[in-house]
Amino acid sequence: MGAQILRTTIAGSLPKPSWLAEPAKLWAPWRLSGDALAEAKRDATVLAIKEQEDAGIDIVGDGEQARQHFVHGFVERIGGVDFEKRVTMGIRNNRYDAQVPTVTGPLHRLGPVHRFEAEIARAHTRRPLKFTLPGPMTIIDTIADGYYGDRVRMAMAFADLLNEEARELEAIGVDVIQFDEPAFNVYMDQVRDWGIEALHRAAAGLRCRTAVHICYGYGIKANLDWKETLGSEWRQYEETFPHLARSRIDQISLECANSRVPINLIGLLEGKDVLVGAIDVASNVVETPEDVAATIRRALDFVAPEKLFPCTNCGMAPMPRDVARGKLRALAAGAALVRAELGASELGASALGGAKLGGRA
């Protein structure tokens, strides 16, 4: 059984080194430019992989070191998007305002978007590699439409471009491609009406594992303030999980640690791999391994161990680097605690003639 269960991973972003970008900041400005910036992005990507491996993370990612923002890092390489024509737009149903670029013509890729960092990451680890892309619904919620006149039509156009990119990433050797859809916790009716269809379009033809990440956002003030309005229980997942359970997406990444999400909602994802958030990204308090283990144990009441992947609640881009490193170590150590417990349980079941818990390669 061993390492085949409770394999740890991250939701996406990690903090950038201070020599690459301004620290402890979302949308942090780059410190360098030109060839020096490209070299720094390369070095930061290799470092992010190494630090995850050192912490004991099983399925690693590039940490989004070469992108300033998880959405705009993709969109800035798309033709038909004018970054000079910025407008102020409400994001996530007007949770906060942002200066966003405008779609002014037919959308098309100007070339590979993330090949640079994906090839670097793949070359520097033998562990399974996950790569994140923004989901179609979240993209159109983070960009202004000055051309299509139909948000769904624009989302499907982005889905086609994401699919082109995802197929190239798979060819590089990426093992898991994750689409980030925080907008799924805001526009639940749209998830039902066209969001799942857009995800399927983005993932069409992929043979690698596919995932969708749905959370309550980075640990920034706008998100923290919004969470305070959600009451004693956060039940947004209750509306979207049944649709995702019927989808063709393999894995669902969700927020759990220090949240008000009722743990039993995970049971709505029967048949899916569940990437359960066991690390709180809205706090700089570093969890203990036992904190992480407690979250995992709760989730195991609803998910088989071979289908449970301990993860972070969301990305950690705005977080101090030493805090993020501590949290990664806690994630791996907490998973190891529960893995050992399950190993002991398996031995007991075997001695009694019980069935063994299966692992998956």
C-alpha positions as CSV (number, residue, x, y, z in Angstrom):
1,M,0.0,0.0,0.0
2,G,2.6,2.5,1.2
3,A,3.0,5.6,-1.0
4,Q,0.1,4.6,-3.2
5,I,-2.5,6.2,-1.0
6,L,-2.9,9.7,0.4
7,R,-0.5,11.2,-2.1
8,T,0.0,14.9,-1.4
9,T,-0.1,17.7,-3.8
10,I,-0.6,21.5,-4.0
11,A,-3.5,23.5,-5.4
12,G,-1.2,25.6,-7.6
13,S,0.8,28.7,-6.7
14,L,3.7,29.1,-4.3
15,P,5.3,32.3,-3.1
16,K,7.9,33.8,-5.4
17,P,11.5,34.5,-4.2
18,S,12.1,38.2,-3.5
19,W,14.6,38.4,-6.2
20,L,11.9,37.5,-8.8
21,A,8.9,39.5,-7.6
22,E,7.7,41.7,-4.8
23,P,7.0,39.4,-1.9
24,A,3.8,38.7,0.1
25,K,1.7,40.2,-2.7
26,L,-0.9,38.9,-5.2
27,W,-0.3,40.2,-8.8
28,A,3.3,41.0,-7.5
29,P,5.4,43.2,-9.9
30,W,8.4,41.5,-11.4
31,R,11.8,42.7,-10.1
32,L,13.6,42.1,-13.5
33,S,13.0,42.3,-17.2
34,G,14.1,40.8,-20.5
35,D,16.6,37.9,-20.4
36,A,17.3,38.4,-16.7
37,L,13.6,37.9,-16.0
38,A,13.4,34.7,-18.1
39,E,16.5,33.3,-16.3
40,A,15.0,34.2,-12.9
41,K,11.7,32.5,-13.8
42,R,13.6,29.4,-14.8
43,D,15.6,29.3,-11.5
44,A,12.5,29.9,-9.4
45,T,10.6,27.1,-11.1
46,V,13.5,24.6,-10.4
47,L,13.6,25.9,-6.8
48,A,9.8,25.4,-6.4
49,I,10.1,21.8,-7.5
50,K,13.1,21.2,-5.2
51,E,11.3,22.7,-2.2
52,Q,8.2,20.5,-2.7
53,E,10.4,17.4,-3.0
54,D,12.3,18.3,0.1
55,A,9.0,18.8,2.0
56,G,7.8,15.4,0.9
57,I,5.1,16.4,-1.6
58,D,4.3,13.5,-3.9
59,I,2.7,15.2,-6.9
60,V,4.5,18.4,-7.6
61,G,3.8,21.5,-9.6
62,D,5.7,24.5,-11.1
63,G,4.4,26.7,-8.3
64,E,3.2,29.2,-11.0
65,Q,6.6,30.9,-10.7
66,A,6.6,32.2,-14.3
67,R,3.2,33.8,-14.1
68,Q,2.2,37.1,-12.4
69,H,-1.4,35.9,-12.0
70,F,-3.1,32.5,-12.5
71,V,-5.5,34.0,-15.1
72,H,-3.6,36.8,-16.7
73,G,-0.5,34.5,-17.0
74,F,-2.4,32.6,-19.6
75,V,-4.4,35.5,-21.2
76,E,-1.4,37.6,-21.8
77,R,-0.3,35.2,-24.6
78,I,-3.7,35.2,-26.3
79,G,-4.3,37.3,-29.4
80,G,-7.5,39.3,-29.4
81,V,-6.9,40.5,-25.9
82,D,-5.8,44.2,-25.5
83,F,-3.8,44.8,-22.2
84,E,-3.6,48.5,-23.1
85,K,-7.4,48.8,-23.0
86,R,-7.9,48.2,-19.3
87,V,-11.2,48.8,-17.6
88,T,-12.4,48.5,-14.0
89,M,-14.6,45.4,-13.6
90,G,-16.2,43.7,-10.7
91,I,-14.7,40.2,-10.1
92,R,-16.6,37.2,-8.6
93,N,-20.0,38.9,-8.7
94,N,-18.5,42.2,-7.6
95,R,-16.7,40.8,-4.6
96,Y,-13.8,43.2,-5.6
97,D,-12.9,45.5,-8.4
98,A,-9.9,44.9,-10.7
99,Q,-8.2,46.6,-13.7
100,V,-8.6,44.0,-16.4
101,P,-7.7,43.8,-20.1
102,T,-10.4,43.7,-22.8
103,V,-11.2,41.2,-25.6
104,T,-11.2,43.3,-28.7
105,G,-11.1,40.6,-31.5
106,P,-11.2,36.9,-32.3
107,L,-9.3,34.9,-29.7
108,H,-6.3,32.8,-30.7
109,R,-3.1,31.6,-29.1
110,L,0.0,33.5,-30.2
111,G,2.0,30.3,-29.5
112,P,2.6,28.0,-26.6
113,V,1.8,29.8,-23.4
114,H,3.3,27.7,-20.6
115,R,5.7,25.4,-22.5
116,F,8.8,27.2,-21.0
117,E,8.0,26.4,-17.4
118,A,6.4,23.0,-18.1
119,E,9.5,21.7,-19.8
120,I,11.7,23.1,-17.0
121,A,9.5,21.4,-14.4
122,R,9.4,18.1,-16.2
123,A,13.1,18.0,-16.7
124,H,13.8,18.6,-13.0
125,T,11.6,16.0,-11.3
126,R,10.9,12.3,-11.6
127,R,7.7,12.7,-9.5
128,P,4.3,13.0,-11.1
129,L,3.8,16.6,-12.3
130,K,0.7,18.6,-12.1
131,F,0.1,21.8,-14.1
132,T,-2.6,24.4,-13.6
133,L,-4.6,26.4,-16.1
134,P,-7.4,28.9,-15.4
135,G,-10.9,27.5,-16.2
136,P,-13.1,29.1,-18.9
137,M,-15.7,30.5,-16.5
138,T,-13.0,32.1,-14.3
139,I,-11.2,33.6,-17.2
140,I,-14.3,35.4,-18.5
141,D,-15.0,36.6,-15.0
142,T,-11.6,38.2,-15.0
143,I,-11.6,39.9,-18.3
144,A,-13.8,42.4,-20.1
145,D,-15.7,41.5,-23.3
146,G,-15.5,44.1,-26.1
147,Y,-16.0,41.8,-29.0
148,Y,-18.1,38.7,-28.5
149,G,-21.2,40.2,-26.9
150,D,-22.0,36.8,-25.4
151,R,-20.1,35.7,-22.3
152,V,-20.8,32.0,-22.9
153,R,-19.6,32.2,-26.5
154,M,-16.4,33.9,-25.2
155,A,-16.0,31.2,-22.6
156,M,-16.2,28.4,-25.2
157,A,-13.6,30.2,-27.3
158,F,-11.3,30.3,-24.3
159,A,-12.0,26.6,-23.7
160,D,-10.8,25.7,-27.2
161,L,-7.6,27.6,-26.6
162,L,-7.1,25.9,-23.2
163,N,-7.6,22.6,-24.9
164,E,-4.8,23.4,-27.4
165,E,-2.5,24.3,-24.5
166,A,-3.5,21.3,-22.4
167,R,-2.7,18.9,-25.2
168,E,0.8,20.4,-25.6
169,L,1.4,20.2,-21.9
170,E,0.4,16.5,-21.9
171,A,2.8,15.9,-24.7
172,I,5.6,17.4,-22.6
173,G,4.9,14.8,-20.0
174,V,2.5,16.5,-17.5
175,D,0.6,13.9,-15.6
176,V,-2.3,16.0,-14.2
177,I,-3.8,19.1,-15.8
178,Q,-5.9,21.1,-13.4
179,F,-8.4,23.8,-14.4
180,D,-8.9,26.5,-11.7
181,E,-12.5,27.5,-11.3
182,P,-13.1,29.6,-8.2
183,A,-16.0,31.1,-10.1
184,F,-17.8,27.8,-9.7
185,N,-18.4,28.8,-6.0
186,V,-20.1,32.1,-7.2
187,Y,-22.2,31.3,-10.3
188,M,-23.7,27.9,-9.4
189,D,-26.5,28.1,-11.9
190,Q,-24.0,28.8,-14.7
191,V,-22.0,25.8,-13.6
192,R,-25.1,23.7,-14.3
193,D,-26.1,25.4,-17.5
194,W,-22.7,25.7,-19.3
195,G,-19.8,25.5,-16.9
196,I,-19.3,21.8,-17.0
197,E,-19.7,21.8,-20.8
198,A,-16.9,24.4,-21.0
199,L,-14.7,22.2,-18.8
200,H,-15.3,19.2,-21.0
201,R,-14.4,21.3,-24.0
202,A,-11.1,22.4,-22.3
203,A,-10.2,18.8,-21.4
204,A,-11.4,17.1,-24.6
205,G,-9.1,14.3,-25.8
206,L,-6.7,14.4,-22.9
207,R,-5.4,11.0,-21.7
208,C,-3.7,12.4,-18.6
209,R,-5.6,12.9,-15.3
210,T,-7.8,16.0,-15.3
211,A,-8.8,18.1,-12.3
212,V,-10.8,21.1,-11.4
213,H,-10.0,23.3,-8.4
214,I,-12.8,25.1,-6.7
215,C,-12.2,27.1,-3.6
216,Y,-13.2,30.2,-1.7
217,G,-10.1,32.1,-2.8
218,Y,-6.7,33.3,-1.8
219,G,-6.2,34.6,1.7
220,I,-6.7,38.3,0.7
221,K,-9.0,40.8,2.5
222,A,-11.7,40.8,-0.2
223,N,-12.1,37.0,0.1
224,L,-11.9,37.0,3.9
225,D,-14.6,39.7,4.1
226,W,-16.8,37.6,1.7
227,K,-16.4,34.5,3.8
228,E,-17.7,36.4,6.8
229,T,-21.0,36.9,4.9
230,L,-21.5,33.2,4.2
231,G,-22.9,32.2,7.6
232,S,-22.2,29.2,9.8
233,E,-22.1,26.8,6.8
234,W,-20.6,27.2,3.4
235,R,-22.8,25.1,1.2
236,Q,-21.9,26.3,-2.3
237,Y,-20.4,22.9,-3.1
238,E,-23.7,21.2,-2.5
239,E,-25.0,22.8,-5.7
240,T,-22.0,22.1,-7.9
241,F,-20.7,18.7,-6.7
242,P,-23.5,16.6,-8.1
243,H,-22.9,18.0,-11.5
244,L,-19.1,17.4,-11.2
245,A,-19.7,13.9,-10.0
246,R,-21.4,13.2,-13.3
247,S,-18.7,15.0,-15.3
248,R,-15.8,13.5,-17.2
249,I,-13.3,15.3,-15.0
250,D,-11.2,12.9,-12.9
251,Q,-10.4,14.9,-9.8
252,I,-12.0,17.6,-7.7
253,S,-9.9,20.0,-5.6
254,L,-11.7,21.7,-2.7
255,E,-11.3,23.9,0.3
256,C,-11.7,22.2,3.7
257,A,-9.1,23.2,6.4
258,N,-10.4,25.8,8.9
259,S,-13.5,26.3,6.7
260,R,-17.2,26.1,7.4
261,V,-17.7,23.6,4.6
262,P,-19.8,20.7,6.0
263,I,-17.5,17.7,5.6
264,N,-20.3,15.4,4.5
265,L,-20.6,17.4,1.2
266,I,-17.5,15.5,0.0
267,G,-19.8,12.4,-0.2
268,L,-21.5,14.0,-3.2
269,L,-18.3,13.4,-5.2
270,E,-18.7,9.6,-5.3
271,G,-16.4,8.0,-7.9
272,K,-14.0,11.0,-8.1
273,D,-10.5,11.6,-6.8
274,V,-10.9,14.2,-4.1
275,L,-8.1,16.7,-3.5
276,V,-9.0,17.8,0.0
277,G,-7.6,21.1,1.2
278,A,-5.9,20.3,4.5
279,I,-3.8,23.5,4.6
280,D,-5.3,26.9,5.4
281,V,-3.9,29.5,3.0
282,A,-5.8,32.4,4.7
283,S,-3.6,32.1,7.9
284,N,0.2,32.3,8.4
285,V,-0.1,29.9,11.3
286,V,1.7,26.7,10.3
287,E,-0.4,23.6,10.9
288,T,1.0,20.7,12.9
289,P,1.1,17.3,11.3
290,E,-1.7,16.3,13.6
291,D,-3.8,19.2,12.4
292,V,-3.4,17.9,8.8
293,A,-4.1,14.4,9.9
294,A,-7.3,15.4,11.6
295,T,-8.6,16.9,8.4
296,I,-7.7,13.8,6.4
297,R,-9.3,11.5,8.9
298,R,-12.6,13.4,8.7
299,A,-12.5,13.2,4.9
300,L,-11.8,9.5,5.0
301,D,-15.3,9.0,6.3
302,F,-16.5,9.9,2.8
303,V,-13.7,9.1,0.4
304,A,-11.7,5.8,0.0
305,P,-8.0,6.3,0.9
306,E,-6.8,5.5,-2.6
307,K,-9.0,8.3,-4.0
308,L,-8.0,10.9,-1.4
309,F,-5.2,13.4,-2.1
310,P,-4.3,15.8,0.8
311,C,-3.7,19.2,-0.7
312,T,-3.7,22.9,0.1
313,N,-7.0,24.9,0.2
314,C,-5.8,27.2,-2.6
315,G,-2.6,28.8,-3.9
316,M,-0.1,30.3,-1.5
317,A,1.3,33.1,-3.8
318,P,0.8,36.0,-1.3
319,M,2.2,34.0,1.7
320,P,5.7,34.4,3.3
321,R,8.0,31.8,1.8
322,D,9.1,30.3,5.2
323,V,5.4,29.9,6.2
324,A,4.6,28.2,2.9
325,R,7.6,25.8,3.3
326,G,6.4,25.0,6.9
327,K,2.9,24.3,5.6
328,L,4.2,22.0,2.9
329,R,6.2,20.0,5.4
330,A,3.1,19.7,7.7
331,L,1.0,18.5,4.8
332,A,3.4,15.7,4.0
333,A,3.9,14.7,7.6
334,G,0.2,14.7,8.4
335,A,-0.5,12.5,5.4
336,A,2.3,10.1,6.6
337,L,0.7,9.9,10.0
338,V,-2.6,8.7,8.6
339,R,-0.9,6.5,6.0
340,A,0.8,4.7,8.9
341,E,-2.5,4.3,10.7
342,L,-4.1,2.8,7.7
343,G,-1.2,0.5,7.2
344,A,-1.6,-0.8,10.8
345,S,-5.4,-1.2,10.2
346,E,-4.6,-3.1,7.0
347,L,-2.4,-5.5,8.9
348,G,-5.1,-6.1,11.5
349,A,-7.7,-6.7,8.8
350,S,-5.4,-9.1,7.0
351,A,-4.8,-11.1,10.2
352,L,-8.5,-11.5,10.6
353,G,-8.9,-12.5,7.0
354,G,-10.3,-9.1,6.0
355,A,-9.9,-7.4,2.6
356,K,-6.9,-5.2,2.1
357,L,-7.2,-1.6,1.2
358,G,-6.1,-1.3,-2.4
359,G,-3.6,1.2,-3.9
360,R,-3.5,2.5,-7.4
361,A,-0.4,3.0,-9.4
